[in-house]
Amino acid sequence: MSGEPVIGIHLDFSTNYSRDVFHGISSFSRLGGPWQIHISGRGPLAEPMSEWICDGIIAHVTDPEVA
């Protein structure tokens, strides 16, 4: 991994709320970055978040089994 933090994001971009959250994340990363951002959009995850290789995860999760 490089020296940049790797952040995984899983949001439902079909909602204004999630788009606003992502806008805030993007703005913050420009101020405190650089960050590498990996985005997983809405829908089922291809792999469990526990298998993501990243320094942190920002997600909107409603399924207790996924959380």
C-alpha positions as CSV (number, residue, x, y, z in Angstrom):
1,M,0.0,0.0,0.0
2,S,1.1,3.6,-0.6
3,G,1.4,6.2,2.1
4,E,-2.1,7.5,1.3
5,P,-5.0,6.1,3.4
6,V,-7.3,3.8,1.4
7,I,-11.0,4.5,2.2
8,G,-13.7,2.1,1.1
9,I,-17.2,3.7,0.5
10,H,-20.5,1.9,0.2
11,L,-23.4,4.2,-0.3
12,D,-26.7,4.1,-2.2
13,F,-26.1,7.0,-4.6
14,S,-29.7,7.0,-5.7
15,T,-30.6,9.1,-2.6
16,N,-29.8,12.8,-2.0
17,Y,-28.6,12.0,1.5
18,S,-25.9,9.6,0.2
19,R,-24.8,12.0,-2.5
20,D,-24.5,14.7,0.1
21,V,-22.5,12.4,2.4
22,F,-20.1,11.5,-0.5
23,H,-19.8,15.2,-1.3
24,G,-18.7,15.8,2.3
25,I,-16.2,12.9,2.1
26,S,-14.8,14.3,-1.1
27,S,-14.4,17.8,0.3
28,F,-12.8,16.5,3.5
29,S,-10.3,14.3,1.5
30,R,-9.2,17.3,-0.5
31,L,-8.5,19.2,2.7
32,G,-6.9,16.4,4.6
33,G,-5.8,14.1,1.8
34,P,-4.7,12.8,-0.4
35,W,-6.8,9.7,0.0
36,Q,-7.4,6.8,-2.3
37,I,-11.2,6.2,-2.4
38,H,-12.7,3.0,-3.6
39,I,-16.5,3.1,-4.2
40,S,-19.0,0.3,-4.0
41,G,-22.4,1.6,-5.2
42,R,-25.8,0.4,-4.3
43,G,-26.8,-3.2,-4.4
44,P,-25.4,-6.3,-2.9
45,L,-21.7,-6.3,-2.1
46,A,-19.5,-8.4,-4.3
47,E,-17.4,-9.4,-1.3
48,P,-17.9,-8.8,2.4
49,M,-16.6,-5.5,3.8
50,S,-14.4,-7.6,6.2
51,E,-12.4,-8.7,3.1
52,W,-11.9,-5.1,1.8
53,I,-8.2,-4.1,1.9
54,C,-8.5,-0.5,3.2
55,D,-7.6,1.6,6.2
56,G,-11.3,2.6,6.8
57,I,-14.8,2.1,5.6
58,I,-17.6,4.6,5.3
59,A,-20.9,2.9,4.7
60,H,-24.7,3.2,5.0
61,V,-25.7,-0.3,6.0
62,T,-29.2,-1.3,6.9
63,D,-28.7,-5.1,7.0
64,P,-27.4,-6.2,10.5
65,E,-25.6,-9.2,8.9
66,V,-23.6,-6.9,6.6
67,A,-22.8,-4.5,9.4
